[in-house]
Amino acid sequence: MSGHGPAIPMTSRRSGPLTGSARVPGDKSISHRALILGALAVGETRITGLLEGQDVLDTAAAMRSFGAEVTDHGGGEWSVHGVGVGGFTEPGDVIDCGNSGTGVRLIMGAMATTPITATFTGDASLRSRPMGRITDPLAQFGTLAHGRQGGRLPMTLVGVADAVPVRYTLPVASAQVKSAVLLAGLNCLGQTVVTEPTATRDHTERMLRGFGAEVNVEVGARDRIITLTGQPELQPQSIAVPRDPSSAAFAVCAALIVEGSDVLVPNIGLNPTRAGLFTTLQEMGADLTFEDPREEGGEPAVDLRARFSPGMKGIEVPPERAASMIDEYPVLSVVAAFAEGATLMRGVHELRVKESDRIDAMARGLELNGVTIEEDEDSLTVHGLGAGGMPGGGCAEARLDHRIAMSFMVAGLAAKKPVSIDDGSPIATSFPVFEPLMAGLGAQFTRNNG
């Protein structure tokens, strides 16, 4: 069972060529941040192209609980009347963030330096995930956290009045932790400094600047230092959310492995801190072209074309690239199964603590479908079988994880026998139109619910 309803078993079957235009939803990372910063601005922020998956809807509901006026005008157009930095009011009920680790961690950061108390929970998957990586740095501001054993949800945060800024070095590369600390620093007089050993997605820094905050970034030989000057008056913005590269990954990767395919994904975000998958695919020999480069809402965007690429080769993916493609390793593992030779992915320990243990989930699911796997705590090796070579025929456990579910649905489109998953319901958290969008390209998906 998922956290959002009964399980939906699904099956994916070998299809003909995938063709057409894949208009994937808006970027989830930018959608979360637009709602949160809109709520912290003074006045009305207008958002177009917002991803309306359950994760983002839960963040919108949370902003309402903290006192912002959030309105859905239809068609992906939303408005947020913000309450200003430090203006959050205490919510009257528990904040349910559903399946979203990004949502809960960013919201915790945004409220941590306001003298209010809030209790957070989520679905079974989110309640199993560690929150110490967020609450530990927030404790340096003076924020108190009371949760279940192991620092897990449900958890109550007690915000702090007159918080002082902190200097924090990330122990691991995590855009969520970095963003939570920066959002907490907004309501501190003085400068909050975050040092990250490896560059992670920089949507928060870009959007903070767009809303009028003073953010300075220094890139050194070994690290990246972000300095935020606190207590700005954030100015409302008009934000056009580019399409989500993490969602685009599924249509792109499907096109690469399904014979005869030619798929265009228009207007996807190509932020360099998010583009690691596409770099990796090109190194493997994928036929990708980037058309009409431009900017959308302060973020680089392109039209991306993907064509069937039967000659892809296995490669070693460098560990320093992990932060720029951490959510794409599951679907990359599928592509690797259709390449020739071994693909070794190093530096992926972060996958152990995502919505599921994604290394284990992909390894066990691929093994059930005839693919040889090697793994340890920090790496995954997929021994590819070449174009059309995956035997298929297995049923993978989705483990309440939307990206695991979608990755195996992609695998079935090119495997010799159908590939099934035990539950496709988590897909709605990030990509609610995944099934009709892929069907429009020619994918063969069925629900096995009688």
C-alpha positions in Angstrom: 0.0 0.0 0.0 1.2 3.5 -0.7 0.7 6.4 1.5 -1.9 7.8 -0.9 -4.3 4.9 -1.5 -4.5 1.2 -2.5 -1.7 -0.4 -4.4 -1.9 -0.3 -8.2 0.0 -3.3 -9.8 1.2 -2.4 -13.3 2.8 -4.1 -16.3 4.9 -2.7 -19.1 5.2 -4.5 -22.4 7.6 -4.3 -25.4 6.4 -1.5 -27.6 6.8 -0.2 -31.1 8.8 3.0 -31.7 8.2 5.9 -29.2 7.6 9.1 -31.2 6.2 12.6 -30.6 6.6 15.4 -28.1 6.8 14.6 -24.4 5.5 17.6 -22.5 6.6 16.6 -19.0 5.4 18.5 -15.9 7.1 21.5 -14.3 10.3 21.0 -12.3 9.5 19.7 -8.8 12.5 21.2 -7.1 11.7 24.7 -8.5 8.0 24.2 -7.7 8.6 23.5 -4.0 11.0 26.5 -3.7 8.6 28.9 -5.6 5.8 28.2 -3.1 8.0 28.5 -0.1 9.8 31.7 -1.1 6.5 33.1 -2.3 5.2 32.5 1.2 8.2 34.3 2.7 7.9 37.3 0.3 5.7 40.4 1.0 3.0 40.6 -1.7 1.7 38.4 -4.5 4.0 35.9 -6.3 2.6 34.5 -9.6 3.7 31.0 -10.7 3.1 29.4 -14.0 3.9 25.8 -15.0 3.8 24.6 -11.4 4.1 20.8 -11.0 0.7 19.7 -9.6 1.9 16.3 -8.2 1.0 15.4 -4.7 4.4 16.3 -3.3 4.1 19.9 -4.4 0.4 20.1 -3.4 1.4 19.0 0.1 3.9 21.9 0.2 1.2 24.3 -1.0 -1.1 23.1 1.8 1.8 23.5 4.3 2.3 27.2 3.3 -1.4 27.8 3.9 -1.0 26.3 7.3 1.7 28.8 8.1 -0.5 31.7 7.1 0.2 32.3 3.4 -2.7 32.6 1.0 -2.1 30.1 -1.8 -4.5 29.9 -4.7 -4.8 27.5 -7.6 -6.1 29.4 -10.7 -6.1 26.3 -12.9 -3.8 25.1 -15.7 -0.6 25.2 -13.6 -1.1 28.9 -12.7 -0.9 29.7 -9.0 -0.6 32.7 -6.8 1.0 33.1 -3.3 0.3 36.0 -1.0 3.3 35.9 1.3 3.6 36.8 5.0 7.3 38.0 4.8 10.5 36.6 6.4 9.7 35.7 10.0 6.0 36.1 9.4 4.9 32.4 9.6 2.1 31.8 12.1 1.8 28.6 14.1 -0.2 25.9 12.3 -3.3 24.6 13.9 -2.7 21.0 12.9 0.0 18.5 11.9 1.8 19.3 8.7 1.5 16.2 6.4 4.3 16.3 3.7 3.2 13.0 2.2 6.1 11.4 0.3 8.2 14.5 -0.1 11.7 14.5 1.5 12.4 17.8 -0.3 9.2 19.4 1.0 9.5 18.5 4.6 13.2 19.4 4.9 12.9 22.8 3.1 9.8 23.7 5.2 11.5 22.7 8.4 14.4 25.1 7.4 12.0 27.9 6.5 10.2 27.8 9.9 13.2 26.9 12.1 14.2 30.5 13.1 10.6 31.7 13.7 9.4 31.3 17.3 6.6 28.9 16.6 6.0 25.2 17.0 5.0 22.7 14.3 4.6 19.0 14.0 5.5 17.2 10.7 4.5 13.8 9.4 4.3 12.0 6.1 3.5 8.6 4.5 5.2 5.3 5.5 8.1 6.0 3.2 8.8 9.5 4.5 8.4 8.4 8.1 11.2 5.9 7.6 13.7 8.4 6.4 16.3 10.1 8.7 15.8 13.7 9.5 18.9 14.2 11.6 20.8 15.5 8.7 18.4 18.5 8.8 17.7 18.8 12.5 21.4 18.7 13.4 22.4 21.9 11.5 19.1 23.6 12.5 20.0 22.9 16.2 23.0 25.2 15.7 20.5 28.1 15.2 18.8 27.0 18.5 15.9 25.1 17.0 14.7 22.1 19.0 13.5 18.8 17.4 11.5 16.0 19.1 10.9 13.0 16.9 10.8 9.2 16.9 13.8 7.0 17.6 16.5 7.6 14.9 15.3 11.1 14.3 12.3 10.1 12.2 8.8 11.5 11.7 6.4 12.3 13.2 8.6 15.2 14.6 7.9 18.4 16.4 10.1 21.4 15.7 10.3 24.3 18.1 11.5 27.4 16.3 13.8 30.0 17.9 13.4 33.7 18.4 16.3 36.1 17.6 18.4 33.3 16.0 22.0 34.0 15.3 23.5 33.0 11.9 25.7 29.9 11.6 28.6 28.6 9.6 27.9 25.1 8.4 30.0 22.6 6.4 27.9 19.9 4.7 29.2 16.4 5.7 27.7 15.0 2.5 26.6 16.6 -0.7 22.9 17.4 -0.2 20.9 20.2 -1.8 18.1 19.6 0.7 20.4 20.2 3.7 22.1 23.2 2.1 18.7 24.8 1.2 17.2 24.2 4.7 20.2 26.0 6.3 19.9 28.9 3.9 16.2 29.2 4.4 16.7 29.2 8.2 19.4 31.9 7.8 16.8 34.2 6.2 15.5 35.2 9.6 18.8 35.7 11.2 20.6 39.1 11.5 24.0 38.7 9.9 25.5 36.2 7.5 24.8 32.5 7.3 27.6 30.6 5.5 27.2 27.1 4.0 30.2 25.2 2.6 29.6 22.3 0.4 32.4 19.9 -0.7 30.7 19.1 -4.0 28.4 21.4 -5.9 24.7 20.4 -5.6 21.7 21.7 -7.4 21.6 25.5 -6.9 17.9 26.3 -7.4 17.7 27.8 -3.9 20.6 30.2 -4.5 19.2 31.3 -7.9 15.7 31.8 -6.6 16.8 33.6 -3.4 18.6 36.1 -5.6 15.5 36.4 -7.8 13.4 37.3 -4.8 16.0 40.0 -3.7 18.1 38.2 -1.1 21.9 38.9 -1.1 23.6 35.6 -1.9 27.3 35.3 -2.7 28.8 32.1 -4.0 32.6 31.5 -4.1 33.8 28.4 -6.0 37.2 27.2 -4.7 39.4 24.3 -5.8 37.9 21.9 -3.3 34.6 23.4 -2.1 31.8 25.9 -2.8 31.0 28.6 -0.2 27.5 30.2 -0.1 27.0 33.3 2.0 23.5 34.6 2.7 22.8 38.0 4.3 19.8 37.6 6.6 16.6 39.5 7.2 16.0 40.7 3.6 12.5 41.8 2.6 11.8 39.4 -0.2 10.1 40.9 -3.2 7.3 38.9 -4.9 8.1 37.5 -8.3 6.6 36.1 -11.5 8.0 32.6 -11.9 7.8 30.4 -15.0 8.7 26.9 -13.9 10.7 25.0 -16.6 9.9 21.4 -17.2 11.5 18.9 -14.8 14.7 17.2 -16.1 14.2 14.3 -13.6 10.7 13.6 -15.1 12.1 14.1 -18.7 14.6 11.4 -17.9 12.0 8.6 -18.2 10.8 9.6 -21.7 14.4 10.3 -22.8 15.7 7.0 -21.5 12.8 5.0 -23.0 13.5 6.5 -26.4 17.1 5.5 -26.2 16.3 1.8 -25.6 13.2 1.3 -27.7 13.9 0.5 -31.4 13.1 3.2 -33.9 12.2 5.8 -31.3 12.5 9.6 -31.8 11.2 11.8 -28.9 11.4 15.5 -28.3 11.1 16.9 -24.8 10.5 20.7 -25.1 11.6 23.3 -22.6 13.3 21.2 -20.0 15.5 22.8 -17.4 19.2 22.2 -18.0 20.7 23.6 -14.9 24.3 22.4 -14.9 23.9 21.1 -11.3 21.1 18.8 -12.7 22.5 17.7 -16.0 24.7 14.8 -15.0 22.4 12.1 -16.5 22.5 13.7 -19.9 26.3 14.0 -19.8 26.6 10.3 -18.7 24.2 9.1 -21.5 26.2 11.0 -24.1 29.4 9.3 -22.8 27.7 6.0 -23.3 26.9 6.8 -26.9 23.3 8.1 -26.6 21.9 10.0 -29.6 20.9 13.3 -27.8 20.6 16.7 -29.3 20.0 20.0 -27.4 18.0 22.5 -29.4 17.1 26.2 -28.9 19.1 26.9 -25.7 17.5 29.8 -23.6 16.5 30.9 -20.1 13.2 30.3 -18.3 12.7 31.9 -14.9 16.4 32.4 -14.4 17.1 28.8 -15.3 18.8 27.5 -18.5 16.4 25.5 -20.7 16.5 23.6 -24.0 14.5 21.4 -26.2 16.0 17.9 -25.9 15.7 15.2 -28.7 16.4 11.6 -27.9 16.7 8.8 -30.5 17.1 5.0 -30.3 20.7 4.3 -29.6 21.5 0.6 -30.0 25.3 0.9 -29.7 25.5 2.3 -26.2 28.5 1.1 -24.1 28.9 0.6 -20.4 31.1 3.2 -18.7 32.3 4.2 -15.2 30.3 7.1 -13.9 32.6 9.3 -11.8 31.5 9.8 -8.1 31.8 13.5 -8.3 28.9 13.5 -10.8 26.5 11.9 -8.3 25.1 15.1 -6.9 24.1 16.3 -10.3 22.1 13.2 -11.1 21.2 11.6 -7.8 17.5 11.0 -8.7 18.4 9.6 -12.1 20.5 6.6 -11.1 17.5 4.3 -11.1 16.5 4.9 -14.7 20.2 5.1 -15.7 20.5 1.5 -14.3 17.8 0.5 -16.8 19.6 2.1 -19.7 22.8 0.4 -18.5 21.0 -3.0 -18.8 20.5 -2.3 -22.5 24.1 -1.1 -23.1 27.0 -3.4 -24.0 29.3 -4.2 -21.1 29.4 -3.1 -17.4 28.3 0.3 -16.1 29.8 1.1 -12.8 28.2 3.9 -10.7 30.4 5.0 -7.7 29.7 7.5 -5.0 26.0 6.7 -4.8 25.6 6.0 -1.0 23.0 8.8 -0.9 20.7 6.4 -2.8 20.5 4.3 0.3 18.4 6.9 2.2 16.1 8.2 -0.5 12.4 7.3 -0.7 13.7 3.7 -0.6 17.1 2.1 -0.6 17.3 2.7 -4.3 20.5 0.7 -4.8 18.9 -2.4 -3.3 15.6 -1.8 -5.0 17.1 -1.5 -8.5 19.5 -4.4 -7.9 16.8 -6.8 -6.8 14.3 -5.7 -9.5 16.9 -6.0 -12.3 18.0 -9.4 -11.1 14.4 -10.6 -11.2 14.4 -9.5 -14.9 17.5 -11.4 -15.8 20.3 -8.7 -15.3 23.5 -9.4 -13.4 24.2 -6.9 -10.7 27.1 -6.2 -8.3 26.7 -3.7 -5.4 28.3 -2.5 -2.2 27.4 0.4 0.2 28.6 3.1 -2.2 28.4 1.6 -5.7 26.2 -0.3 -8.2 27.4 -2.2 -11.3 25.0 -3.2 -14.0 26.2 -5.8 -16.5 24.5 -4.8 -19.8 23.0 -7.2 -22.2 22.9 -4.9 -25.3 19.9 -3.5 -27.2 16.8 -5.6 -26.6 18.8 -8.0 -24.4 17.0 -7.8 -21.1 15.0 -11.0 -20.6 12.2 -9.4 -18.4 9.4 -11.4 -17.0 9.9 -10.3 -13.4 7.8 -8.3 -11.0 9.8 -5.6 -9.1 9.0 -4.1 -5.8 8.4 -0.4 -6.1 8.9 0.1 -2.3 6.7 3.2 -2.2 9.2 4.9 -4.5 8.0 6.8 -7.6 11.3 6.7 -9.4 11.7 2.9 -8.9 8.2 2.4 -10.2 8.7 4.5 -13.3 12.2 3.0 -14.0 10.9 -0.5 -14.2 7.9 0.6 -16.4 10.6 2.0 -18.8 12.5 -1.3 -18.7 9.5 -3.3 -19.8 9.1 -1.2 -23.0 12.3 -2.8 -24.4 12.6 -6.2 -22.5 11.8 -9.5 -24.2 9.1 -10.3 -21.8 6.8 -7.9 -19.9 8.1 -6.3 -16.7 5.7 -5.7 -13.8 5.7 -3.6 -10.6 3.8 -4.4 -7.4 2.5 -0.8 -7.0 2.5 2.2 -9.3 0.5 4.5 -7.0 3.5 6.4 -5.8 4.1 7.8 -9.3 1.4 10.4 -8.7 3.6 12.1 -6.1 6.0 13.5 -8.7 4.6 12.7 -12.2 0.8 12.5 -12.2 0.6 12.4 -16.0 3.3 9.7 -16.5 0.9 7.1 -17.9 -1.0 9.1 -20.4 2.1 11.0 -21.5 4.0 7.8 -22.2 1.0 6.2 -23.8 0.8 9.2 -26.1 4.3 8.3 -27.3 3.4 4.7 -27.9 4.2 3.0 -24.6 2.3 -0.2 -23.6 1.3 0.1 -20.0 -1.5 -1.7 -18.2 -2.9 -1.6 -14.7 -3.4 -5.1 -13.2 -6.3 -4.2 -10.8 -8.9 -6.5 -12.2 
